[in-house]
Amino acid sequence: ANASSSTGLSLQVMEGREGEASAHACAAGGCREMKVAAWRLDDVLGRHRRPEAEASLTGCWRPPKAPIHLLKLNVMGFELEALRGAERLLKDGQVCSALLEELPLRSSQAVPRIAAIVHLLRDSGMRPEIFI
């Protein structure tokens, strides 16, 4: 998807907790599905736009190729997918550092997912440090 057309994402919202949502199925039941728009980080942060055009996506504006000093991700187990959506920013060297917490909700996939994250970051010229 590009920045002008979003991709849909289905989230699960637990009744009585409308301020919280998850892309994972509700184990306890009592949830409803909500569709939201989603954009790749490459598309939102990596393009030069005039300030008035940018407001419809993020409400802020960045000049082209301005460095992103810290990319912080907290996407509850979807860090790999979010980083894949920022591959162009990473490979172009626009991201100086990244801080993320991989929350492997699928424990059998924890090691391969962390290895894929480390590989993606190394391929982008970054030096990942892992704390467990």
C-alpha positions as CSV (number, residue, x, y, z in Angstrom):
1,A,0.0,0.0,0.0
2,N,1.1,3.5,-0.5
3,A,0.5,6.5,1.8
4,S,-2.4,7.8,-0.2
5,S,-4.3,4.6,0.1
6,S,-4.3,2.7,3.4
7,T,-4.5,-1.0,4.0
8,G,-7.2,-2.2,6.3
9,L,-6.4,-3.9,9.6
10,S,-8.8,-5.9,11.7
11,L,-8.5,-5.4,15.5
12,Q,-10.3,-7.1,18.3
13,V,-11.9,-4.8,21.0
14,M,-13.0,-6.3,24.3
15,E,-16.4,-5.0,25.5
16,G,-16.0,-2.3,28.1
17,R,-12.4,-1.6,27.1
18,E,-12.9,0.5,23.9
19,G,-9.5,2.3,24.4
20,E,-7.6,-0.9,23.9
21,A,-7.4,-3.2,20.8
22,S,-5.4,-6.1,19.7
23,A,-4.7,-7.8,16.3
24,H,-4.7,-11.1,18.2
25,A,-8.0,-13.1,18.8
26,C,-9.6,-12.6,22.1
27,A,-9.2,-15.7,24.3
28,A,-11.8,-14.7,26.8
29,G,-14.5,-14.0,24.3
30,G,-16.8,-10.9,24.5
31,C,-14.9,-9.1,21.7
32,R,-16.0,-7.4,18.6
33,E,-14.0,-6.7,15.4
34,M,-13.1,-3.2,14.3
35,K,-11.5,-2.3,11.0
36,V,-8.9,0.5,11.0
37,A,-6.7,2.1,8.4
38,A,-3.0,1.2,8.4
39,W,0.0,2.6,6.5
40,R,3.6,1.4,6.0
41,L,6.2,3.4,7.9
42,D,8.1,3.8,4.6
43,D,5.0,5.5,3.0
44,V,4.2,7.8,6.0
45,L,7.7,8.8,7.1
46,G,9.7,8.4,4.0
47,R,8.0,10.7,1.5
48,H,8.4,14.5,1.1
49,R,5.0,16.2,1.3
50,R,3.8,19.7,1.7
51,P,2.6,20.4,5.2
52,E,-1.0,20.7,4.2
53,A,-1.0,17.3,2.5
54,E,0.7,15.6,5.4
55,A,-1.9,16.7,8.0
56,S,-4.3,14.0,6.7
57,L,-2.0,11.2,7.7
58,T,0.1,12.2,10.7
59,G,-0.5,15.9,11.5
60,C,3.3,16.6,11.1
61,W,5.8,17.3,8.4
62,R,9.3,16.2,7.8
63,P,11.7,17.4,5.1
64,P,13.0,14.7,2.7
65,K,15.8,12.5,4.0
66,A,15.7,14.1,7.4
67,P,17.1,11.6,9.9
68,I,14.9,9.7,12.3
69,H,17.0,9.8,15.4
70,L,14.9,7.1,17.3
71,L,12.3,4.8,15.8
72,K,10.4,3.4,18.8
73,L,8.0,0.5,18.2
74,N,5.5,-0.9,20.7
75,V,3.2,-3.0,18.5
76,M,2.6,-6.0,20.8
77,G,4.1,-8.9,18.9
78,F,4.1,-7.3,15.4
79,E,7.5,-5.7,15.5
80,L,8.9,-7.8,12.6
81,E,5.9,-6.8,10.4
82,A,6.3,-3.1,11.4
83,L,10.0,-3.2,10.6
84,R,9.3,-4.8,7.2
85,G,7.1,-1.8,6.5
86,A,10.1,0.5,7.2
87,E,12.7,-1.4,5.2
88,R,13.4,1.5,2.8
89,L,13.9,3.9,5.7
90,L,16.3,1.4,7.3
91,K,18.3,0.6,4.2
92,D,18.6,4.3,3.2
93,G,20.2,5.0,6.6
94,Q,17.4,7.4,7.6
95,V,16.9,5.6,11.0
96,C,19.8,6.3,13.4
97,S,18.5,3.9,16.1
98,A,15.5,1.7,16.9
99,L,14.0,0.7,20.2
100,L,11.6,-2.2,20.2
101,E,10.3,-5.0,22.4
102,E,9.5,-8.2,20.6
103,L,6.6,-9.8,22.4
104,P,6.4,-13.3,21.0
105,L,2.8,-14.2,21.8
106,R,3.4,-17.3,19.7
107,S,6.2,-18.9,21.8
108,S,7.1,-21.6,19.3
109,Q,8.0,-18.7,16.9
110,A,9.9,-16.6,19.3
111,V,13.5,-17.5,18.2
112,P,12.8,-17.4,14.5
113,R,11.0,-14.0,14.8
114,I,13.8,-12.5,16.9
115,A,16.4,-13.9,14.4
116,A,14.5,-12.4,11.5
117,I,14.4,-9.0,13.3
118,V,18.2,-9.1,13.9
119,H,18.8,-10.2,10.3
120,L,16.7,-7.3,8.9
121,L,18.4,-4.7,11.2
122,R,21.9,-6.1,10.3
123,D,21.1,-6.0,6.6
124,S,20.2,-2.4,7.1
125,G,23.6,-1.6,8.6
126,M,22.5,-1.4,12.2
127,R,24.1,-3.2,15.1
128,P,21.3,-4.8,17.1
129,E,21.7,-5.4,20.8
130,I,19.5,-7.9,22.5
131,F,18.4,-7.8,26.1
132,I,16.3,-10.7,27.5
